Amino acid sequence: MAGVAVKTWREIWIRPEVYPIVAAIGGAVSLCTFFCARQISSSPGFRVWKEGRAHEGIPEEKFRVKEGVNWREHFVRRAMRDTKPAIFPGLNDAMTSPK
């Protein structure tokens, strides 16, 4: 085995060409964790404790309706309500508006 170079884990995986994949996977894991934590902790359709599930047969009660509206109208939705749904709004306007 003389002359065989052994690469360490760091030499193999910690390279500039691996950074985008690590960023993409890290972002996906972060978003998944956020979504799951939000669903479990504050979704009106998910109850952990029995007393929270006791009156689920009649969901039309006013506090349940308010809870559902508050769940649906979260901060991101309220913040993005007045924006145009476009990926590149400046480019779209430049390409479609007549001169």
C-alpha angles and dihedrals in degrees: 000000000000113000097024112128114218115210121210124227090256093054091051102043108023099074132123093250090059095053096085093053092047090049093048094048092043091051092048092049091048093051092046091050092049093048094047093046091049092049094048097041104042113010112125090216095057121071122179100182123061095233088059090056096043097096102032093119092080108042094168094085113125096243091051091051091048090048091052093048091049089050094051097041097056127162097270093050092049092047094049097041096099097043125098113247098242133125095212105018094171093051092045091052092047093050098044106035115091117238 
